[in-house]
Amino acid sequence: RHSQYYFNDGNVVFLIEEVLYNVHRYFFERDSAHFRPILESVQGVDEKNPIVLPDVSCSDFEEFLAILYPTIQLLAIDKLTASAIPVDKIVLGRRYGISDWLPGAYEAVCTRADPLTVEEGMKLGVEDIIKISAARQA
């Protein structure tokens, strides 16, 4: 059983390189024309009768599943990218390793007309406040 892609509520079972995947038929029917005819067979209903994909490697199948099952973190990042204010992007970017957010967020904070608010300063911390203040004065 695969540690990440064996869901208790899955309803189609695949066997690839001796690894079982219990996933949700819906995503395959919705997102993959290749799998629709495969899913019409009587195979895949349980572990005893899985759909066997002999020409597919586990790593390739897992890459495909990563597209069908994006992580909660990736979904949150996508949503926050458009809506988060620059100070929050700095704080969250540092905390969760989203380095893509940092240059633009720092630039926005350093070049804006308004100074940092007390609330923003509390979120950022002393080190960031000093660096931002120095950049704004330069």
Residue, then its C-alpha position, 0 to 999 in steps of 0.5 A: r500500500h502506498s503511504q500517501y495515495y492509498f485512501n480509505d475512501g478510495n474507490v479504484v485500486f491500481l497495482i504498479e510495481e507491487v504497490l497498491y494505490n486506492v484512489h478516487r475514480y472521479f478524478f480519473e474520469r474527469d481529468s484523463a481521457h486515457f483512463r476512462p476506458i480502463l475504468e470501464s473494466v471490472q478490475g480495480v474494485d478492490e485489492k484482490n482485483p486491481i487495475v494493473l499498469p505494467d508499463v507505468s512506473c511508481s514514480d510516473f504514476e505518483e507524478f500524475l497523482a500529484i497533479l490530481y491531488p494537489t497538496i493543501q499547502l499548494l492550494a493555499i499558496d495559490k489562493l494567498t498569492a493573489s490576496a495576501i498583503p506584502v507584510d503577510k507574504i513576508v511573514l508566511g514566506r519565511r515561515y513556510g519557505i515560500s521564497d518566491w514571495l519574498p523579493g516582491a513583498y520586500e520591494a512593495v513594503c520598502t517602496r510604498a508611501d506609508p510607513l509600517t504600522v505597529e501591527e505590521g511591525m509586530k508581525l515582522g519582528v525587529e530584524d525585518i523592521i530594521k532592514i526595511s527601515a534602512a532600505r526605505q531611508a536609502 
